[in-house]
């Protein structure tokens, strides 16, 4: 792991990094809204193949935040998306209200299953990913390398 990736992962500033933060309601309509917001931010900053990967993984992680956290079940729930672009890396964090009954886990899914592939895709496509939580919220982050 490069030092700029490590610093981004833990929230520090990296020279040459551009970063943005957006907040969305904890409902399914936020998935296309978050995609459109990130597409608008990155369309002129990131090569198309990397942007496609970022948008796919963002959709999966925001969907999980809405479907499997208190952000999606509580009135007024929110999902926060943070995006940072450093040289050769796009870093995305999705923060939700967490859940007492579920945690982010990449798992193998049966071929005929209707869902459960989100974090498997993140694990397969992202150059790095992880999650962390505290008493108030949970964050799932991923990085996509730009070639």
N, C-alpha and C positions, 0 to 999 in steps of 0.2 A: 504494500500500500504506500502510495506517495504521501509526503507530509501534507500537501494541500488537501488531500482527501481526508486525512485524519483530522485536520483542523475543521474542515467543513462539517464533518460528522458530529463534532462536539460543539458546534455553534460559533467558532471563532472566525475572525476575518482573515481572508486570504487576499493578498494583493492581486488585482485584476479580476476579482470576483464581483459579479452583479447578483443581487438577491432581491426577492419580492415575497410578500406575504399576503394571502387572501383568505377571507373567511366566508363560509357557505353554510346555509341551513342544513340540519341533519336529516335531509330527505333525499330520495332517489333523484329528484330533479337537479340536485347538485352535481351529479356525475357528469352530465354533458356541460353544465355551466363551468365546472372546474377545468374540463378539457378545453373548452373554448378560451378560457382565460389564459391557460398555460400555452396553448397554441399561439395566441396573440402575443404573448411575451417572448416566445422562443423562435417564432417562424423565421426571423431574420438573424438570429444569433446562433442557431444550431443546425447542423446538416440534417437533411430530411430523414435519412435512416435512423439517426439517433432520436430525432423528434418523434417519429412513429413509435419507437420503443418507449419513450417517456410517456406518451399519451396513452398507450395501451396499459402500461403498468400503473399509471395514475388512475385510470378508470377502475382497475381491479382493486386498488387500495382504498379509493374513496368509496366504492361500492361496499367493501368490507366494513369500513368505518360506519357507514349508514346502516348496514344490515346487522352488524354484530357488536355494536357498542351502545352505550347509553345515549350517545349523541343522536342516534336514530330512533330511540324509543322515548326519550324525554321531551316534553313540550319545550320548545325553544332551544333544542339541541343544536350544536354548532360543530363544524369540521373546519379545521385550519389547514391550509396548504402553503408550504414554504418551498420556494424554488431558488436554487443558486446555480449560477453558471461560472465555473472556473475553467482555466485552460484545460481542454480535453475531457472535462467531466461535467455532467449535469447531476445535481444532488436535489432530491425531492423528499420532503417530510410531510406526512399527513397525520395531524393530531386530532384525536377524538376524546370523548369523555370516558373511555375505557369501559370495562365490563367485569362484573364479578363472576360471570359464568363462561367467558371465552377469552382465549389468548391467541395472538397471531402464530400460526404454525403452518409451514409448508408440508403438504402431505400428498401421497400418491392417491389418485382417484380412479375408481373403476371407469372403464371406457364408456359405459352407458349411463353414468351419473350426470345429472343435470347441472351440477355446480361443484364448487370446491377446488377449482383450478387457479384461483387468483394468486395466492402466494406461491404455488408451484411455478406459475409463469414468472413471477418476480424472481424466484430463486434461479430459474433457467436463463432469463434474459439479462437481469441486472448484473453489473460487475461486482457489486456488493450490496447487501441489504441487512437490515436488522430492525429491532424494536426496543423500546424502553418505556417504562411507565413510572409514575409516581402516584401519590395519593389522589391527585386530581385528574390526571389524564394519561393517555397512552399515545405514543408516536411510533409509526412505522415509517422507515426511511429506506430509500434505495438510491443507487447511483448508476448512471448509464455513461459509458465511455463514448466520447465522440472521436471517431477515427479521422 
